[in-house]
Amino acid sequence: MRIAIALSLVTLATTAAAADDSVTAEAVRPKTIGIDGGVAMPTGDWGDAAGFGFGALARLEIPFRPKLTLSARAGYIYHTSQETEGGLGGSGDSSTSEIPFFAGARYAFSQQPTSEIYGAAELGLVMYRVSLDFNGESMSESDTNLGMTLGAGYRTGKLDIRAGLLFPDVGEVGDAMALMATVGYDLTAL
């Protein structure tokens, strides 16, 4: 009887230790550095002034909890020139670009050993630049605003595919928004 109880206790302890190791291993995913290539399609009033955008962002991810990862992204997005019409006749070209610096979080709704479906939100500063060439005259203006992204994505192995919304100026959410998609790759684990 004592042997049966002792074996039961050893089995229970071994099972508990194995379960604890799996939680610990899942919680201690490596920190990663990656790069995301992306495209952005401005909508609304911003879409009238800015063309199709493309760029790249560097990414740092730090696991915080088994399903929660903290992230930071910074990069450059360039928008193709958009032809503008002047009120007094004539035409010109405008081009825009952004340099975003975002910090955020990613939450895994569905997590498998090699893949996950997640939601993500980021907030940070966006340095925004507009250049206008009109009737031989050139001018440009820069501004820094509070911006954010909201999106969802799918990760498998080192590949990360995300789609969402980019708001380069939170104060102008209704006028400045873009549909954004990125494809990322984890370069290294720390």
C-alpha positions as CSV (number, residue, x, y, z in Angstrom):
1,M,0.0,0.0,0.0
2,R,2.8,2.4,0.9
3,I,4.6,1.6,-2.4
4,A,1.4,2.4,-4.3
5,I,1.0,5.7,-2.5
6,A,4.7,6.6,-3.0
7,L,4.4,5.7,-6.8
8,S,1.3,7.8,-7.0
9,L,3.0,10.8,-5.4
10,V,6.1,10.4,-7.6
11,T,3.8,10.2,-10.7
12,L,1.8,13.3,-9.5
13,A,5.0,15.3,-8.9
14,T,6.5,14.3,-12.2
15,T,3.3,15.3,-14.1
16,A,3.1,18.6,-12.2
17,A,6.8,19.3,-13.0
18,A,6.3,18.5,-16.7
19,A,3.2,20.7,-16.8
20,D,5.2,23.5,-15.1
21,D,8.1,23.1,-17.6
22,S,5.7,23.4,-20.6
23,V,4.2,26.6,-19.2
24,T,7.7,28.0,-18.5
25,A,8.9,27.0,-21.9
26,E,5.9,28.7,-23.5
27,A,6.4,31.8,-21.4
28,V,10.1,32.1,-22.2
29,R,9.9,32.5,-26.0
30,P,12.9,34.3,-27.3
31,K,13.0,38.0,-28.0
32,T,13.1,38.6,-31.7
33,I,14.4,41.2,-34.2
34,G,12.7,41.3,-37.5
35,I,11.9,43.4,-40.6
36,D,8.5,44.1,-42.1
37,G,7.9,45.2,-45.7
38,G,4.6,47.0,-46.2
39,V,2.1,48.8,-48.4
40,A,-0.4,51.5,-47.4
41,M,-3.4,52.8,-49.3
42,P,-4.6,56.2,-47.9
43,T,-8.4,56.8,-47.8
44,G,-10.6,59.8,-47.4
45,D,-9.1,63.3,-47.6
46,W,-5.6,61.9,-47.2
47,G,-6.2,59.6,-50.2
48,D,-6.9,62.8,-52.3
49,A,-3.4,64.2,-51.5
50,A,-1.3,61.0,-51.1
51,G,-0.8,58.1,-53.4
52,F,0.0,54.4,-52.8
53,G,2.6,54.0,-50.1
54,F,5.3,51.4,-49.6
55,G,8.2,51.0,-47.1
56,A,9.9,48.9,-44.4
57,L,9.8,48.8,-40.6
58,A,12.3,47.3,-38.2
59,R,10.7,45.3,-35.4
60,L,11.6,44.2,-31.9
61,E,9.4,41.8,-30.0
62,I,9.6,40.9,-26.3
63,P,7.4,38.1,-24.9
64,F,5.6,39.3,-21.7
65,R,3.1,36.5,-21.0
66,P,2.4,33.3,-22.9
67,K,-0.1,35.0,-25.2
68,L,1.0,38.7,-24.9
69,T,4.0,40.1,-26.7
70,L,5.3,43.7,-26.4
71,S,6.6,45.2,-29.6
72,A,8.4,48.2,-31.0
73,R,8.5,49.2,-34.7
74,A,10.2,52.0,-36.6
75,G,10.7,52.6,-40.3
76,Y,10.0,54.7,-43.4
77,I,6.9,54.8,-45.7
78,Y,7.0,56.7,-49.0
79,H,3.8,57.6,-50.9
80,T,3.9,57.9,-54.7
81,S,3.2,61.4,-56.1
82,Q,-0.4,62.4,-56.6
83,E,-1.4,65.0,-59.2
84,T,-3.2,68.0,-57.9
85,E,-5.3,70.6,-59.7
86,G,-5.0,74.3,-58.7
87,G,-8.0,76.5,-58.2
88,L,-6.6,79.1,-60.7
89,G,-5.6,76.6,-63.4
90,G,-2.4,74.7,-63.6
91,S,-1.4,71.5,-61.9
92,G,1.2,70.1,-59.7
93,D,2.5,67.0,-57.9
94,S,2.4,66.2,-54.2
95,S,4.3,63.5,-52.4
96,T,4.2,62.4,-48.8
97,S,6.2,60.2,-46.4
98,E,6.1,59.1,-42.8
99,I,8.7,57.9,-40.3
100,P,6.8,56.1,-37.6
101,F,8.1,55.1,-34.1
102,F,5.5,52.8,-32.5
103,A,5.4,50.8,-29.3
104,G,2.6,48.3,-28.8
105,A,1.3,44.9,-27.9
106,R,0.2,41.7,-29.7
107,Y,-2.2,39.3,-28.2
108,A,-2.5,35.7,-29.6
109,F,-6.1,34.6,-29.9
110,S,-5.2,31.2,-31.2
111,Q,-1.7,29.8,-30.5
112,Q,-0.1,26.6,-31.8
113,P,3.5,25.5,-31.3
114,T,4.5,26.9,-34.7
115,S,1.8,29.5,-35.5
116,E,-0.6,32.0,-34.1
117,I,-3.5,34.3,-35.0
118,Y,-3.2,37.6,-33.2
119,G,-4.6,41.1,-32.8
120,A,-2.2,44.1,-32.4
121,A,-2.3,47.7,-31.4
122,E,0.5,50.3,-31.5
123,L,0.8,53.9,-30.5
124,G,3.7,56.4,-31.1
125,L,5.1,59.3,-32.9
126,V,4.8,59.7,-36.7
127,M,7.0,62.3,-38.4
128,Y,5.1,63.3,-41.5
129,R,6.4,65.2,-44.6
130,V,4.5,66.7,-47.5
131,S,6.2,68.1,-50.6
132,L,4.3,70.1,-53.3
133,D,5.6,71.1,-56.8
134,F,3.1,73.5,-58.4
135,N,3.6,75.7,-61.5
136,G,7.4,75.5,-61.1
137,E,7.3,76.4,-57.4
138,S,8.3,73.9,-54.7
139,M,7.5,73.8,-51.0
140,S,7.5,71.2,-48.2
141,E,6.3,71.0,-44.7
142,S,7.0,68.6,-41.8
143,D,5.0,67.8,-38.7
144,T,5.2,65.2,-35.9
145,N,1.9,63.7,-34.6
146,L,0.7,61.0,-32.3
147,G,-0.2,58.1,-34.5
148,M,-1.4,54.5,-34.1
149,T,-2.1,51.2,-35.8
150,L,-4.8,48.6,-35.2
151,G,-4.7,45.2,-36.9
152,A,-4.6,41.5,-37.0
153,G,-2.2,38.9,-38.3
154,Y,-1.0,35.4,-38.7
155,R,2.5,34.1,-37.7
156,T,4.0,30.9,-38.8
157,G,7.6,30.1,-38.1
158,K,9.6,33.2,-38.9
159,L,7.0,34.7,-41.2
160,D,4.5,37.3,-40.0
161,I,1.6,38.6,-42.1
162,R,-0.5,41.5,-40.8
163,A,-3.3,43.7,-42.1
164,G,-4.9,46.7,-40.4
165,L,-5.3,50.4,-40.2
166,L,-2.7,53.1,-40.0
167,F,-3.6,56.5,-38.4
168,P,-0.6,58.9,-38.9
169,D,-2.4,61.6,-36.8
170,V,-4.8,60.4,-34.0
171,G,-6.2,64.0,-33.9
172,E,-7.4,63.6,-37.5
173,V,-8.7,60.0,-37.5
174,G,-11.6,60.7,-39.8
175,D,-9.4,62.5,-42.4
176,A,-6.1,60.6,-42.2
177,M,-6.3,56.8,-42.4
178,A,-4.7,54.2,-44.5
179,L,-5.3,50.5,-45.1
180,M,-2.0,48.8,-44.4
181,A,-0.6,45.3,-45.0
182,T,2.9,44.1,-44.0
183,V,4.8,40.9,-44.5
184,G,7.6,40.4,-41.9
185,Y,10.4,38.0,-41.3
186,D,12.2,37.3,-38.0
187,L,15.9,37.9,-38.6
188,T,17.3,36.7,-35.3
189,A,16.3,35.7,-31.8
190,L,18.0,37.3,-28.8
